[in-house]
Amino acid sequence: MELINYLNEHFFTQEQLLDISKVSQQDLLSYQQQGLMPKCAYQLSLQLQSHSFFGPHHEEQIIEYYAKGYASWLGVIQSSDSADTVFEVFATRYKMALEHLKELGHRTSNPKVNSELDEHIKQEWGHFLAGIYGLCTQSGLPEDIAAKELAILEINELLGEGQLTQAQISQLRLAVNLLDSASSLFAPHERLKSSRQRLINEVRRQYQLES
């Protein structure tokens, strides 16, 4: 039940997403097939059994869960006139988020978010459509995806430096806090293996960082 409670609190079921967005199930499937809309973050296969005066009853049900931010992404799709336009919205928002974070003091020399940014965003788009970021970021949207990826690159780069100076520890704290703000909590059975455990909880413990 802990998993179901987590999903119901942090995600929309497909039914909820369609109701809020005023989109039909057929349209949602069409958007996914066209490579415009992410797949679900989680899919539960439930087998229900009940017993009553009328005898036993067996029922099977599949429930899809989507990041709550995808309600607004459906709005992007509906207001766009082509697949290229939808991708450009994703790419532009991703780049703007990175620029804003760099202005706030985040930095990494990794070419993924510098000289190879355009190719990196194409790869991110594929992960986005696969539903990966609906699972591991707060909103599933480009801003959180950019923040998560930049923070991970920044943290790994700093951890590779060996003995850190006080200035580098301050930079590490900034990056860890960014990752914390962008990352999902993860489902209970995933947490010990998650990037949150490895790059937030463990790094804070090791370097005695305050949140």
GROMACS elastic network, one bead per residue, 0.5 to 0.9 nm:
[ bonds ]
;  ai    aj funct       b0    kb
    1     4     6  0.51219   500
    1     5     6  0.60900   500
    1     6     6  0.85765   500
    2     5     6  0.51143   500
    2     6     6  0.61890   500
    2     7     6  0.87082   500
    2   187     6  0.85818   500
    2   188     6  0.71390   500
    3     6     6  0.51137   500
    3     7     6  0.62412   500
    3     8     6  0.86140   500
    3   187     6  0.62035   500
    3   188     6  0.63074   500
    3   189     6  0.77968   500
    4     7     6  0.51217   500
    4     8     6  0.60321   500
    4     9     6  0.85038   500
    4    44     6  0.88229   500
    5     8     6  0.52093   500
    5     9     6  0.61357   500
    5    10     6  0.86743   500
    6     9     6  0.52665   500
    6    10     6  0.61741   500
    6    11     6  0.81390   500
    6   186     6  0.86039   500
    6   187     6  0.65552   500
    6   188     6  0.78096   500
    7    10     6  0.53963   500
    7    11     6  0.53905   500
    7    12     6  0.78453   500
    7    13     6  0.84460   500
    7    42     6  0.83155   500
    7    65     6  0.70758   500
    7   187     6  0.76301   500
    8    11     6  0.57495   500
    8    12     6  0.68843   500
    8    13     6  0.75578   500
    8    65     6  0.83039   500
    9    12     6  0.82369   500
   10    67     6  0.75404   500
   10    68     6  0.73968   500
   10   138     6  0.85617   500
   10   184     6  0.88170   500
   11    41     6  0.87743   500
   11    65     6  0.58831   500
   11    66     6  0.55323   500
   11    67     6  0.51191   500
   11    68     6  0.54502   500
   11    69     6  0.89973   500
   11   134     6  0.89719   500
   12    15     6  0.77019   500
   12    16     6  0.55222   500
   12    17     6  0.56351   500
   12    64     6  0.83844   500
   12    65     6  0.55128   500
   12    66     6  0.52229   500
   12    67     6  0.63465   500
   12    68     6  0.56737   500
   12    70     6  0.89477   500
   12    71     6  0.89455   500
   13    16     6  0.51203   500
   13    17     6  0.61526   500
   13    18     6  0.86000   500
   13    63     6  0.67709   500
   13    64     6  0.56117   500
   13    66     6  0.61304   500
   13    67     6  0.88822   500
   14    17     6  0.50451   500
   14    18     6  0.61163   500
   14    19     6  0.85124   500
   14    25     6  0.82963   500
   14    40     6  0.81963   500
   14    63     6  0.72873   500
   14    64     6  0.54982   500
   14    65     6  0.59406   500
   14    66     6  0.66383   500
   15    18     6  0.52795   500
   15    19     6  0.61509   500
   15    20     6  0.86783   500
   15    25     6  0.83906   500
   15    63     6  0.88230   500
   15    64     6  0.84956   500
   16    19     6  0.50934   500
   16    20     6  0.61114   500
   16    21     6  0.84491   500
   17    20     6  0.53159   500
   17    21     6  0.59953   500
   17    22     6  0.82481   500
   17    23     6  0.81925   500
   17    65     6  0.87660   500
   17    66     6  0.74382   500
   17    68     6  0.76830   500
   17    70     6  0.77649   500
   17    71     6  0.61413   500
   18    21     6  0.51495   500
   18    22     6  0.55824   500
   18    23     6  0.50098   500
   18    24     6  0.62037   500
   18    25     6  0.68789   500
   18    28     6  0.79919   500
   18    71     6  0.81057   500
   19    22     6  0.52176   500
   19    23     6  0.69464   500
   19    24     6  0.83402   500
   20    23     6  0.80558   500
   20    71     6  0.69524   500
   21    24     6  0.87861   500
   21    71     6  0.56296   500
   21    72     6  0.78137   500
   21    74     6  0.69360   500
   21    75     6  0.74752   500
   23    26     6  0.82980   500
   23    27     6  0.64087   500
   23    28     6  0.68023   500
   23    74     6  0.81502   500
   24    27     6  0.51620   500
   24    28     6  0.63134   500
   24    29     6  0.87307   500
   25    28     6  0.50629   500
   25    29     6  0.62541   500
   25    30     6  0.85671   500
   26    29     6  0.52364   500
   26    30     6  0.61652   500
   26    31     6  0.87119   500
   27    31     6  0.61265   500
   27    32     6  0.86023   500
   28    31     6  0.51741   500
   28    32     6  0.63195   500
   28    33     6  0.86906   500
   28    37     6  0.74658   500
   28    74     6  0.84836   500
   29    32     6  0.50992   500
   29    33     6  0.61585   500
   29    34     6  0.86138   500
   29    37     6  0.84679   500
   30    33     6  0.50563   500
   30    34     6  0.61468   500
   30    35     6  0.87101   500
   30    36     6  0.87996   500
   30    37     6  0.87258   500
   31    34     6  0.50978   500
   31    35     6  0.63733   500
   31    36     6  0.52664   500
   31    37     6  0.53216   500
   31    38     6  0.85318   500
   31    74     6  0.88482   500
   31    77     6  0.80723   500
   32    35     6  0.51642   500
   32    36     6  0.56969   500
   32    38     6  0.62454   500
   32    39     6  0.66390   500
   32   129     6  0.77960   500
   33    36     6  0.76213   500
   33    37     6  0.80858   500
   34    37     6  0.78315   500
   34    83     6  0.77473   500
   35    38     6  0.76502   500
   35    83     6  0.76814   500
   35   126     6  0.88603   500
   35   129     6  0.67311   500
   36    74     6  0.89307   500
   36    77     6  0.70030   500
   36    83     6  0.65563   500
   36    86     6  0.68357   500
   36    87     6  0.77434   500
   36   129     6  0.71600   500
   37    70     6  0.82761   500
   37    73     6  0.77189   500
   37    74     6  0.73234   500
   37    77     6  0.78274   500
   37   128     6  0.85382   500
   37   129     6  0.60691   500
   37   130     6  0.89561   500
   37   131     6  0.89056   500
   38    41     6  0.84213   500
   38    66     6  0.85869   500
   38    70     6  0.81257   500
   38   127     6  0.87003   500
   38   128     6  0.60535   500
   38   130     6  0.57527   500
   38   131     6  0.50839   500
   38   132     6  0.85422   500
   38   133     6  0.89035   500
   38   134     6  0.78628   500
   39    42     6  0.88769   500
   39    66     6  0.77661   500
   39   128     6  0.84244   500
   39   129     6  0.60501   500
   39   130     6  0.54823   500
   39   132     6  0.84347   500
   39   134     6  0.84193   500
   40    43     6  0.68668   500
   40    64     6  0.59228   500
   40    65     6  0.55657   500
   40    67     6  0.77618   500
   40   130     6  0.79411   500
   40   131     6  0.54630   500
   40   132     6  0.85539   500
   40   134     6  0.72601   500
   40   135     6  0.83844   500
   41    64     6  0.75893   500
   41    65     6  0.58516   500
   41    66     6  0.54327   500
   41    67     6  0.68847   500
   41   130     6  0.83547   500
   41   131     6  0.50236   500
   41   132     6  0.64227   500
   41   133     6  0.77247   500
   41   134     6  0.51812   500
   41   136     6  0.86061   500
   42    63     6  0.82783   500
   42    64     6  0.59294   500
   42    65     6  0.51907   500
   42    66     6  0.71499   500
   42   131     6  0.84180   500
   42   134     6  0.87298   500
   42   135     6  0.72842   500
   43    62     6  0.68182   500
   43    63     6  0.56878   500
   43    65     6  0.62683   500
   44    61     6  0.80464   500
   44    62     6  0.55283   500
   44    63     6  0.51206   500
   44    64     6  0.64368   500
   44    65     6  0.81801   500
   45    60     6  0.73202   500
   45    61     6  0.59134   500
   45    63     6  0.66367   500
   45    64     6  0.89667   500
   46    59     6  0.81518   500
   46    60     6  0.56145   500
   46    61     6  0.50825   500
   46    62     6  0.61009   500
   46    63     6  0.78561   500
   47    58     6  0.72851   500
   47    59     6  0.58569   500
   47    61     6  0.65221   500
   47    62     6  0.88873   500
   48    57     6  0.79654   500
   48    58     6  0.56540   500
   48    59     6  0.50051   500
   48    60     6  0.61147   500
   48    61     6  0.79994   500
   49    56     6  0.70694   500
   49    57     6  0.55436   500
   49    59     6  0.64442   500
   49    60     6  0.88605   500
   50    55     6  0.82069   500
   50    56     6  0.55713   500
   50    57     6  0.50883   500
   50    58     6  0.66251   500
   50    59     6  0.87282   500
   51    54     6  0.75951   500
   51    55     6  0.55397   500
   51    57     6  0.62567   500
   52    55     6  0.52026   500
   52    56     6  0.64466   500
   52    57     6  0.83096   500
   53    56     6  0.85002   500
   54    57     6  0.86763   500
   66    69     6  0.83212   500
   66    70     6  0.69544   500
   66    71     6  0.89665   500
   66   131     6  0.82325   500
   66   134     6  0.65105   500
   66   135     6  0.81002   500
   66   140     6  0.87801   500
   67    70     6  0.57167   500
   67    71     6  0.82299   500
   67   131     6  0.87636   500
   67   133     6  0.84750   500
   67   135     6  0.70356   500
   67   137     6  0.84601   500
   67   138     6  0.76599   500
   67   139     6  0.58408   500
   67   140     6  0.57558   500
   67   141     6  0.86950   500
   68    71     6  0.61491   500
   68    72     6  0.82936   500
   68   134     6  0.84093   500
   68   138     6  0.84480   500
   68   139     6  0.60633   500
   68   140     6  0.76788   500
   69    72     6  0.57368   500
   69    73     6  0.66842   500
   69   134     6  0.83766   500
   69   138     6  0.82127   500
   69   140     6  0.59168   500
   69   141     6  0.61943   500
   70    74     6  0.61243   500
   70    75     6  0.85714   500
   70   134     6  0.82957   500
   70   139     6  0.75720   500
   70   140     6  0.69798   500
   70   141     6  0.73627   500
   71    74     6  0.53954   500
   71    75     6  0.68483   500
   72    75     6  0.50139   500
   72    76     6  0.66075   500
   72    77     6  0.89553   500
   72   141     6  0.89690   500
   73    77     6  0.64123   500
   73    78     6  0.87062   500
   73   141     6  0.76699   500
   74    77     6  0.50516   500
   74    78     6  0.62062   500
   74    79     6  0.86574   500
   75    78     6  0.51138   500
   75    79     6  0.61805   500
   75    80     6  0.86558   500
   76    79     6  0.52915   500
   76    80     6  0.62405   500
   76    86     6  0.70037   500
   76    89     6  0.80217   500
   77    80     6  0.53047   500
   77    81     6  0.81076   500
   77    82     6  0.85112   500
   77    83     6  0.83928   500
   77    85     6  0.87642   500
   77    86     6  0.62190   500
   78    81     6  0.79378   500
   80    83     6  0.78361   500
   80    84     6  0.89847   500
   80    85     6  0.61027   500
   80    86     6  0.62363   500
   81    84     6  0.84776   500
   81    85     6  0.66502   500
   81    86     6  0.81082   500
   82    85     6  0.52217   500
   82    86     6  0.66106   500
   82    87     6  0.89432   500
   83    86     6  0.51753   500
   83    87     6  0.63774   500
   83    88     6  0.86577   500
   84    87     6  0.51963   500
   84    88     6  0.61412   500
   84    89     6  0.87182   500
   85    88     6  0.50095   500
   85    89     6  0.62946   500
   85    90     6  0.87926   500
   86    89     6  0.51936   500
   86    90     6  0.65369   500
   86    91     6  0.88291   500
   87    90     6  0.50551   500
   87    91     6  0.61598   500
   87    92     6  0.85320   500
   87   122     6  0.88918   500
   87   125     6  0.76879   500
   88    92     6  0.58538   500
   88    93     6  0.83331   500
   89    92     6  0.52450   500
   89    93     6  0.60611   500
   89    94     6  0.84449   500
   90    93     6  0.53574   500
   90    94     6  0.60836   500
   90    95     6  0.86909   500
   90   121     6  0.86172   500
   90   125     6  0.76716   500
   90   141     6  0.83370   500
   90   142     6  0.60512   500
   91    94     6  0.50663   500
   91    95     6  0.61758   500
   91    96     6  0.85797   500
   91   118     6  0.82090   500
   91   121     6  0.64179   500
   91   122     6  0.81880   500
   91   125     6  0.82086   500
   91   142     6  0.78377   500
   92    95     6  0.52013   500
   92    96     6  0.60937   500
   92    97     6  0.85394   500
   92   142     6  0.89002   500
   93    96     6  0.50954   500
   93    97     6  0.60814   500
   93    98     6  0.86580   500
   93   142     6  0.60255   500
   93   143     6  0.65520   500
   93   146     6  0.88530   500
   94    97     6  0.52143   500
   94    98     6  0.63828   500
   94    99     6  0.88070   500
   94   121     6  0.77135   500
   94   141     6  0.88895   500
   94   142     6  0.50791   500
   94   143     6  0.58187   500
   94   144     6  0.86880   500
   94   145     6  0.75925   500
   94   146     6  0.56470   500
   94   147     6  0.88000   500
   95    98     6  0.51282   500
   95    99     6  0.62356   500
   95   100     6  0.86516   500
   95   113     6  0.88831   500
   95   117     6  0.84453   500
   95   121     6  0.86690   500
   95   142     6  0.88590   500
   95   143     6  0.87727   500
   95   146     6  0.78322   500
   96    99     6  0.51037   500
   96   100     6  0.61797   500
   96   101     6  0.86459   500
   96   143     6  0.82352   500
   97   100     6  0.51582   500
   97   101     6  0.62324   500
   97   102     6  0.86642   500
   97   142     6  0.78090   500
   97   143     6  0.54235   500
   97   144     6  0.83537   500
   97   146     6  0.63716   500
   97   147     6  0.72186   500
   98   101     6  0.51087   500
   98   102     6  0.61434   500
   98   103     6  0.86029   500
   98   106     6  0.88472   500
   98   113     6  0.79850   500
   98   143     6  0.81230   500
   98   146     6  0.61902   500
   98   147     6  0.70669   500
   98   150     6  0.75206   500
   99   102     6  0.51322   500
   99   103     6  0.62572   500
   99   104     6  0.87569   500
  100   103     6  0.50997   500
  100   104     6  0.64664   500
  101   105     6  0.66259   500
  101   106     6  0.56842   500
  101   107     6  0.82671   500
  101   147     6  0.75212   500
  101   150     6  0.85858   500
  102   105     6  0.51438   500
  102   107     6  0.59402   500
  103   106     6  0.71929   500
  105   171     6  0.82903   500
  105   174     6  0.84581   500
  106   150     6  0.79771   500
  106   151     6  0.79265   500
  106   154     6  0.75967   500
  106   171     6  0.76685   500
  106   174     6  0.75963   500
  106   175     6  0.70119   500
  107   110     6  0.89989   500
  107   150     6  0.79739   500
  107   151     6  0.88026   500
  107   153     6  0.89710   500
  107   154     6  0.65407   500
  107   171     6  0.88423   500
  108   111     6  0.84353   500
  108   113     6  0.79761   500
  108   114     6  0.85272   500
  108   150     6  0.76468   500
  108   151     6  0.88958   500
  108   153     6  0.67270   500
  108   154     6  0.53236   500
  108   155     6  0.89435   500
  108   157     6  0.71763   500
  108   158     6  0.89085   500
  109   112     6  0.86308   500
  109   113     6  0.80661   500
  109   114     6  0.72812   500
  109   153     6  0.87916   500
  109   154     6  0.84502   500
  109   157     6  0.83110   500
  110   113     6  0.63109   500
  110   114     6  0.67199   500
  110   115     6  0.85630   500
  110   116     6  0.88825   500
  110   153     6  0.69670   500
  110   154     6  0.83270   500
  110   157     6  0.81637   500
  111   115     6  0.51008   500
  111   116     6  0.52934   500
  111   117     6  0.71049   500
  111   120     6  0.89921   500
  112   115     6  0.67686   500
  112   117     6  0.51966   500
  112   118     6  0.84233   500
  112   119     6  0.78612   500
  112   120     6  0.56070   500
  112   121     6  0.86102   500
  112   153     6  0.88748   500
  113   116     6  0.63465   500
  113   118     6  0.84051   500
  113   120     6  0.71770   500
  113   121     6  0.86862   500
  113   149     6  0.88011   500
  113   150     6  0.73762   500
  113   153     6  0.89632   500
  114   117     6  0.53223   500
  114   118     6  0.88251   500
  115   118     6  0.81040   500
  116   119     6  0.56198   500
  116   120     6  0.61316   500
  116   121     6  0.87846   500
  117   121     6  0.61028   500
  117   122     6  0.87064   500
  118   121     6  0.52420   500
  118   122     6  0.65249   500
  118   123     6  0.89512   500
  119   122     6  0.51675   500
  119   123     6  0.65431   500
  119   124     6  0.87546   500
  120   123     6  0.51627   500
  120   124     6  0.62039   500
  120   125     6  0.86522   500
  121   125     6  0.60285   500
  121   126     6  0.86829   500
  122   125     6  0.50649   500
  122   126     6  0.66098   500
  122   127     6  0.89902   500
  123   126     6  0.52124   500
  123   127     6  0.65577   500
  123   128     6  0.86725   500
  124   127     6  0.50611   500
  124   128     6  0.60029   500
  124   129     6  0.86356   500
  124   145     6  0.82232   500
  125   129     6  0.62234   500
  125   130     6  0.86176   500
  126   129     6  0.52587   500
  126   130     6  0.62579   500
  126   131     6  0.89389   500
  127   130     6  0.50456   500
  127   131     6  0.65979   500
  127   132     6  0.56240   500
  127   133     6  0.68062   500
  128   131     6  0.54655   500
  128   132     6  0.59609   500
  128   133     6  0.55190   500
  128   134     6  0.73580   500
  128   140     6  0.76308   500
  128   141     6  0.83527   500
  128   142     6  0.85566   500
  128   145     6  0.85159   500
  129   132     6  0.76163   500
  129   133     6  0.84450   500
  130   133     6  0.80807   500
  130   134     6  0.87760   500
  131   134     6  0.51586   500
  131   135     6  0.67161   500
  131   140     6  0.82370   500
  132   135     6  0.54021   500
  132   136     6  0.65489   500
  132   137     6  0.86478   500
  132   140     6  0.83768   500
  133   136     6  0.50307   500
  133   137     6  0.54840   500
  133   138     6  0.85408   500
  133   139     6  0.82455   500
  133   140     6  0.50522   500
  133   141     6  0.77772   500
  133   144     6  0.87115   500
  133   145     6  0.67642   500
  134   137     6  0.60609   500
  134   138     6  0.76491   500
  134   139     6  0.67758   500
  134   141     6  0.78585   500
  134   184     6  0.87962   500
  135   138     6  0.81155   500
  135   139     6  0.89160   500
  135   140     6  0.73006   500
  135   184     6  0.70791   500
  135   186     6  0.71839   500
  135   187     6  0.87770   500
  136   139     6  0.88344   500
  136   140     6  0.75912   500
  136   145     6  0.88723   500
  136   182     6  0.86445   500
  136   183     6  0.57865   500
  136   184     6  0.50386   500
  136   185     6  0.77200   500
  136   186     6  0.64915   500
  136   194     6  0.87799   500
  136   195     6  0.87153   500
  137   140     6  0.53525   500
  137   141     6  0.79949   500
  137   144     6  0.61889   500
  137   145     6  0.66283   500
  137   148     6  0.73750   500
  137   181     6  0.88445   500
  137   182     6  0.55877   500
  137   185     6  0.83132   500
  137   186     6  0.87279   500
  138   141     6  0.82196   500
  138   144     6  0.67818   500
  138   145     6  0.89008   500
  138   181     6  0.77314   500
  138   182     6  0.55526   500
  138   183     6  0.53822   500
  138   185     6  0.80419   500
  139   142     6  0.86417   500
  139   143     6  0.85586   500
  139   144     6  0.65775   500
  139   145     6  0.85860   500
  139   182     6  0.79800   500
  139   183     6  0.86981   500
  139   184     6  0.81735   500
  140   143     6  0.84040   500
  140   144     6  0.66367   500
  140   145     6  0.67906   500
  141   144     6  0.57216   500
  141   145     6  0.62600   500
  141   146     6  0.87868   500
  142   146     6  0.59861   500
  142   147     6  0.84646   500
  143   146     6  0.53128   500
  143   147     6  0.62243   500
  143   148     6  0.86483   500
  143   182     6  0.84736   500
  144   148     6  0.59906   500
  144   149     6  0.85230   500
  144   179     6  0.89445   500
  144   181     6  0.83380   500
  144   182     6  0.50353   500
  144   183     6  0.75665   500
  145   148     6  0.51613   500
  145   149     6  0.61582   500
  145   150     6  0.85244   500
  145   182     6  0.74009   500
  145   183     6  0.86258   500
  146   149     6  0.52624   500
  146   150     6  0.60030   500
  146   151     6  0.83953   500
  146   182     6  0.88632   500
  147   150     6  0.52723   500
  147   151     6  0.59661   500
  147   152     6  0.85296   500
  147   178     6  0.67250   500
  147   179     6  0.67723   500
  147   181     6  0.85758   500
  147   182     6  0.62226   500
  147   183     6  0.88293   500
  148   151     6  0.52195   500
  148   152     6  0.61601   500
  148   153     6  0.86883   500
  148   178     6  0.73182   500
  148   179     6  0.52688   500
  148   180     6  0.84261   500
  148   181     6  0.85439   500
  148   182     6  0.56810   500
  148   183     6  0.65412   500
  149   152     6  0.52026   500
  149   153     6  0.62581   500
  149   154     6  0.85509   500
  149   179     6  0.82692   500
  150   153     6  0.52172   500
  150   154     6  0.60503   500
  150   155     6  0.85759   500
  150   175     6  0.82620   500
  150   178     6  0.88713   500
  150   179     6  0.84141   500
  151   155     6  0.59959   500
  151   156     6  0.85033   500
  151   174     6  0.86714   500
  151   175     6  0.50475   500
  151   176     6  0.67727   500
  151   177     6  0.86044   500
  151   178     6  0.62166   500
  151   179     6  0.54104   500
  152   155     6  0.51666   500
  152   156     6  0.60736   500
  152   157     6  0.84127   500
  152   175     6  0.77076   500
  152   176     6  0.82233   500
  152   179     6  0.70470   500
  152   195     6  0.86426   500
  152   199     6  0.75522   500
  153   156     6  0.53134   500
  153   157     6  0.60358   500
  153   158     6  0.86349   500
  154   157     6  0.51838   500
  154   158     6  0.62572   500
  154   159     6  0.86458   500
  154   171     6  0.86325   500
  154   172     6  0.76305   500
  154   175     6  0.64023   500
  154   176     6  0.88498   500
  155   158     6  0.52028   500
  155   159     6  0.60790   500
  155   160     6  0.85939   500
  155   171     6  0.86784   500
  155   172     6  0.60845   500
  155   173     6  0.89047   500
  155   175     6  0.61490   500
  155   176     6  0.69464   500
  155   199     6  0.73883   500
  155   203     6  0.89715   500
  156   159     6  0.50580   500
  156   160     6  0.61829   500
  156   161     6  0.89479   500
  156   199     6  0.83724   500
  157   160     6  0.52453   500
  157   161     6  0.68779   500
  158   161     6  0.53386   500
  158   162     6  0.78966   500
  158   164     6  0.77118   500
  158   168     6  0.70823   500
  158   169     6  0.84015   500
  158   171     6  0.82645   500
  158   172     6  0.67196   500
  159   162     6  0.63243   500
  159   163     6  0.85473   500
  159   164     6  0.80804   500
  159   172     6  0.83698   500
  160   163     6  0.89377   500
  161   164     6  0.66248   500
  164   167     6  0.78860   500
  164   168     6  0.56144   500
  164   169     6  0.61614   500
  165   168     6  0.51026   500
  165   169     6  0.62399   500
  165   170     6  0.86706   500
  166   169     6  0.50363   500
  166   170     6  0.62697   500
  166   171     6  0.86720   500
  167   170     6  0.51081   500
  167   171     6  0.63214   500
  167   172     6  0.86445   500
  168   172     6  0.60279   500
  168   173     6  0.85665   500
  169   173     6  0.61633   500
  169   174     6  0.86336   500
  169   207     6  0.77230   500
  169   209     6  0.83392   500
  170   173     6  0.50990   500
  170   174     6  0.63703   500
  170   175     6  0.87907   500
  170   209     6  0.87640   500
  171   174     6  0.50874   500
  171   175     6  0.63056   500
  171   176     6  0.86786   500
  172   175     6  0.50945   500
  172   176     6  0.60820   500
  172   177     6  0.85238   500
  172   203     6  0.88590   500
  172   209     6  0.86513   500
  173   176     6  0.51401   500
  173   177     6  0.60901   500
  173   178     6  0.85382   500
  173   204     6  0.79242   500
  173   207     6  0.88907   500
  173   209     6  0.61885   500
  173   210     6  0.75136   500
  173   211     6  0.76749   500
  174   177     6  0.52810   500
  174   178     6  0.62621   500
  174   179     6  0.87932   500
  175   178     6  0.50337   500
  175   179     6  0.62571   500
  175   180     6  0.85980   500
  176   179     6  0.50882   500
  176   180     6  0.61167   500
  176   181     6  0.86844   500
  176   199     6  0.71513   500
  176   200     6  0.57100   500
  176   203     6  0.78722   500
  176   204     6  0.77999   500
  176   209     6  0.88143   500
  176   211     6  0.81975   500
  177   181     6  0.62467   500
  177   182     6  0.87612   500
  177   200     6  0.78677   500
  177   210     6  0.89317   500
  177   211     6  0.62498   500
  178   181     6  0.51788   500
  178   182     6  0.63522   500
  178   183     6  0.85824   500
  179   182     6  0.52192   500
  179   183     6  0.58205   500
  179   196     6  0.79323   500
  179   199     6  0.82401   500
  179   200     6  0.72819   500
  180   183     6  0.54548   500
  180   184     6  0.80296   500
  180   185     6  0.88491   500
  180   196     6  0.72699   500
  180   200     6  0.66457   500
  180   211     6  0.86658   500
  181   184     6  0.82613   500
  183   186     6  0.82424   500
  183   195     6  0.85769   500
  183   196     6  0.70851   500
  184   187     6  0.87178   500
  184   196     6  0.80723   500
  185   188     6  0.83893   500
  185   191     6  0.74504   500
  185   196     6  0.74315   500
  186   189     6  0.81260   500
  186   190     6  0.60197   500
  186   191     6  0.56614   500
  186   194     6  0.73169   500
  186   196     6  0.80855   500
  187   190     6  0.53019   500
  187   191     6  0.63435   500
  188   191     6  0.56292   500
  188   192     6  0.83728   500
  189   192     6  0.74899   500
  189   193     6  0.85618   500
  190   193     6  0.56980   500
  190   194     6  0.60314   500
  191   194     6  0.50230   500
  191   195     6  0.82030   500
  191   196     6  0.72187   500
  191   197     6  0.63728   500
  192   195     6  0.86469   500
  192   196     6  0.83319   500
  192   197     6  0.57851   500
  192   198     6  0.80122   500
  193   196     6  0.83334   500
  193   197     6  0.67294   500
  193   198     6  0.74706   500
  194   197     6  0.53932   500
  194   198     6  0.64934   500
  194   199     6  0.85781   500
  195   198     6  0.50035   500
  195   199     6  0.55414   500
  195   200     6  0.73728   500
  196   199     6  0.55336   500
  196   200     6  0.50551   500
  196   201     6  0.64142   500
  196   202     6  0.84784   500
  197   200     6  0.57383   500
  197   202     6  0.60401   500
  197   203     6  0.85505   500
  198   201     6  0.63027   500
  198   202     6  0.53363   500
  198   203     6  0.69881   500
  199   202     6  0.60727   500
  199   203     6  0.55288   500
  199   204     6  0.81057   500
  200   203     6  0.53427   500
  200   204     6  0.59113   500
  200   205     6  0.84741   500
  201   204     6  0.53032   500
  201   205     6  0.62151   500
  201   206     6  0.86706   500
  202   205     6  0.50604   500
  202   206     6  0.60185   500
  202   207     6  0.85403   500
  203   206     6  0.50514   500
  203   207     6  0.59816   500
  203   208     6  0.78598   500
  203   209     6  0.76854   500
  204   207     6  0.54210   500
  204   208     6  0.52784   500
  204   210     6  0.70201   500
  204   211     6  0.79230   500
  205   208     6  0.50450   500
  205   209     6  0.68148   500
  206   209     6  0.79500   500
